[in-house]
Amino acid sequence: MVVREDTPGLSTVAFIDPQTMVALSGNPQVREVADDAAARLARVRERLAAG
């Protein structure tokens, strides 16, 4: 996750898909961690969108 202030008082939050890390690592055991991370990031994204 990256958080940056583009304009004073306006922040941008960017996420990388955790499943990308599974593909990059080549280690199938990473999938369980990535699935958990994806669920957590989805909740964060929903809360941020709700304001």
Secondary structure, 3 states (H helix, E strand, C coil): CEEEEEECCEEEEECCCHHHHHHHHCCCCHHHHHHHHHHHHHHHHHHHHHC
